[in-house]
Amino acid sequence: MLTKEIRFASRPAGLPTLDNFDMTESEVPELQDGEVLLRTLYLSVDPYLRGRMREGKSYVEPFEIGQVIVSAVVGEVAESRTPAFSPGAIVSGHLGWRTYNVAKAVELMPIVPGVSPSTALGVLGIPGLTAYFGLLDIGQPKAGETVVVSGAAGAVGMTVCQIAKIKGCQVIGIAGSDEKNKYLHDELGVEKTINYKTAGNMFEALQQACPNGIDVYFDNVGGVVSDSVLPLINEHARIVLCGLISIYNSEKPEVGVKPQPFLLVRSALMRGFIITQYASRFGEGIGQLAQWFTSGQLKHVETIVEGFENTPKAFIGLFKGENLGKQVVKV
Ligand SMILES: NC(=O)c1ccc[n+]([C@@H]2O[C@H](COP(=O)([O-])OP(=O)(O)OC[C@H]3O[C@@H](n4cnc5c(N)ncnc54)[C@H](OP(=O)(O)O)[C@@H]3O)[C@@H](O)[C@H]2O)c1
């Protein structure tokens, strides 16, 4: 039996292109005890994969040229040699960009029952957990505080906005289109929004949107947007350093505002994190996210690209802002 697969063909210079990927076919290996054959239903494309396309040490190994790209996948068990999962079960795991994967049962998670399977890649998956632990553990928002979120209309950002609302905060969302900002305001109850592409002076736009200063900044993008936040932070502000998508395609180190003077005089905290550090608490996170989701307090928003062969295009689209909410590929 053959599976289609997408391999990493060459390291991108700047924004990735379709030439950096190669679509091929290979023979599916025979199942061993403890393994299942999974038919891919949905694939996740994520900004951090760009980091794995660089050479050199990071918190995850770089992709080797010729290697099948790996990301979060939701699939249906087609065959099983483990009592853990029967054929027909829907599970998620960290697997290859393939139409069929052979996976060890211990590396798979059942999805939350009764919900759309693709939520396991978004609000009930790594983006949801990233929002949950980053905001609540590091940001520690309190009712009435002002929370600013960059990348606010993406998978992580949208969940951060909604959790901050659940916690009774004033939320200011920053995103790259008026349509996205309208969605944040009209559908998710975000108080004020800023389109960073058209705002002109970001500092002035933020100053106007945050008359009481900024207590929590959840940073998904870095760059000029985040530089503009620093002068407006309040005493004991918390800056959650989640992502830096504005520089993922840059070849040179970024030059910008130094945060130390602002952190010092406001006794503020800036802390980075990688979500896998919270792995031992994922059960708690998914439990709370699922409860908010099923009670209607938390929405899952996704942009679906159809067709396995369109996975690289969907990935590249993340850097052009083509997604509202979680970008998934329906295979
Ligand atoms: N620390 C962790 O463990 C962890 C885990 C998951 C994700 N992350 C990070 O969290 C961030 C969001 O991830 P996600 O999966 O939710 O992706 P996402 O926000 O759903 O998609 C990426 C979005 O980033 C925005 N963007 C692209 N280029 C930009 C630029 N130059 N400047 C500002 N915004 C830009 C685009 O929206 P606009 O239209 O608004 O430009 C795009 O839709 C990423 O930085 C990611 O690496 C970190």
The ligand as an SDF file (V2000), in Angstrom:
LIG
                    3D

 48 52  0  0  0  0  0  0  0  0999 V2000
    5.7780   29.2340   22.6940 N   0  0  0  0  0  0  0  0  0  0  0  0
    5.1500   28.1790   22.2150 C   0  0  0  0  0  0  0  0  0  0  0  0
    5.2570   27.0580   22.7230 O   0  0  0  0  0  0  0  0  0  0  0  0
    4.2520   28.3500   21.0240 C   0  0  0  0  0  0  0  0  0  0  0  0
    3.3060   27.3750   20.6840 C   0  0  0  0  0  0  0  0  0  0  0  0
    2.4630   27.6120   19.5830 C   0  0  0  0  0  0  0  0  0  0  0  0
    2.6120   28.7880   18.8410 C   0  0  0  0  0  0  0  0  0  0  0  0
    3.5710   29.6820   19.2120 N   0  0  0  0  0  0  0  0  0  0  0  0
    3.7460   30.9360   18.4720 C   0  0  0  0  0  0  0  0  0  0  0  0
    2.5390   31.6730   18.5890 O   0  0  0  0  0  0  0  0  0  0  0  0
    2.3850   32.5090   17.4480 C   0  0  0  0  0  0  0  0  0  0  0  0
    1.0080   32.2490   16.8400 C   0  0  0  0  0  0  0  0  0  0  0  0
    0.9680   30.9130   16.3690 O   0  0  0  0  0  0  0  0  0  0  0  0
   -0.3710   30.3350   15.7140 P   0  0  0  0  0  0  0  0  0  0  0  0
   -0.1620   28.8940   15.5180 O   0  0  0  0  0  0  0  0  0  0  0  0
   -1.5310   30.8160   16.4950 O   0  0  0  0  0  0  0  0  0  0  0  0
   -0.3700   31.0380   14.2870 O   0  0  0  0  0  0  0  0  0  0  0  0
   -1.4850   31.9940   13.7210 P   0  0  0  0  0  0  0  0  0  0  0  0
   -1.4840   33.2250   14.5710 O   0  0  0  0  0  0  0  0  0  0  0  0
   -2.7490   31.2370   13.5810 O   0  0  0  0  0  0  0  0  0  0  0  0
   -1.0020   32.3470   12.2520 O   0  0  0  0  0  0  0  0  0  0  0  0
    0.0040   33.2310   12.0130 C   0  0  0  0  0  0  0  0  0  0  0  0
   -0.5140   34.6970   11.9480 C   0  0  0  0  0  0  0  0  0  0  0  0
    0.5770   35.5550   12.2140 O   0  0  0  0  0  0  0  0  0  0  0  0
    0.3470   36.8070   11.6260 C   0  0  0  0  0  0  0  0  0  0  0  0
    1.5820   37.2890   11.0050 N   0  0  0  0  0  0  0  0  0  0  0  0
    2.2510   36.7540    9.9590 C   0  0  0  0  0  0  0  0  0  0  0  0
    3.3380   37.4830    9.6710 N   0  0  0  0  0  0  0  0  0  0  0  0
    3.3460   38.5250   10.5690 C   0  0  0  0  0  0  0  0  0  0  0  0
    4.2110   39.6290   10.7730 C   0  0  0  0  0  0  0  0  0  0  0  0
    5.2910   39.8340   10.0120 N   0  0  0  0  0  0  0  0  0  0  0  0
    3.9070   40.5060   11.7660 N   0  0  0  0  0  0  0  0  0  0  0  0
    2.8250   40.3180   12.5480 C   0  0  0  0  0  0  0  0  0  0  0  0
    1.9560   39.2730   12.3890 N   0  0  0  0  0  0  0  0  0  0  0  0
    2.2260   38.4000   11.4090 C   0  0  0  0  0  0  0  0  0  0  0  0
   -0.7370   36.6180   10.5680 C   0  0  0  0  0  0  0  0  0  0  0  0
   -1.8950   37.3250   10.9940 O   0  0  0  0  0  0  0  0  0  0  0  0
   -2.1120   38.8900   10.6290 P   0  0  0  0  0  0  0  0  0  0  0  0
   -3.1200   38.9120    9.5210 O   0  0  0  0  0  0  0  0  0  0  0  0
   -2.6090   39.4580   11.9030 O   0  0  0  0  0  0  0  0  0  0  0  0
   -0.7880   39.4540   10.1860 O   0  0  0  0  0  0  0  0  0  0  0  0
   -1.0020   35.1190   10.5710 C   0  0  0  0  0  0  0  0  0  0  0  0
   -2.3590   34.8120   10.3330 O   0  0  0  0  0  0  0  0  0  0  0  0
    3.5380   32.1860   16.5190 C   0  0  0  0  0  0  0  0  0  0  0  0
    4.5720   33.1310   16.7160 O   0  0  0  0  0  0  0  0  0  0  0  0
    3.9820   30.8170   16.9850 C   0  0  0  0  0  0  0  0  0  0  0  0
    5.3180   30.5420   16.6680 O   0  0  0  0  0  0  0  0  0  0  0  0
    4.3840   29.4850   20.2760 C   0  0  0  0  0  0  0  0  0  0  0  0
  1  2  1  0
  2  3  2  0
  2  4  1  0
  4  5  1  0
  4 48  2  0
  5  6  2  0
  6  7  1  0
  7  8  2  0
  8  9  1  0
  8 48  1  0
  9 10  1  0
  9 46  1  0
 10 11  1  0
 11 12  1  0
 11 44  1  0
 12 13  1  0
 13 14  1  0
 14 15  2  0
 14 16  1  0
 14 17  1  0
 17 18  1  0
 18 19  2  0
 18 20  1  0
 18 21  1  0
 21 22  1  0
 22 23  1  0
 23 24  1  0
 23 42  1  0
 24 25  1  0
 25 26  1  0
 25 36  1  0
 26 27  1  0
 26 35  1  0
 27 28  2  0
 28 29  1  0
 29 30  1  0
 29 35  2  0
 30 31  1  0
 30 32  2  0
 32 33  1  0
 33 34  2  0
 34 35  1  0
 36 37  1  0
 36 42  1  0
 37 38  1  0
 38 39  2  0
 38 40  1  0
 38 41  1  0
 42 43  1  0
 44 45  1  0
 44 46  1  0
 46 47  1  0
M  CHG  2   8   1  16  -1
M  END
$$$$
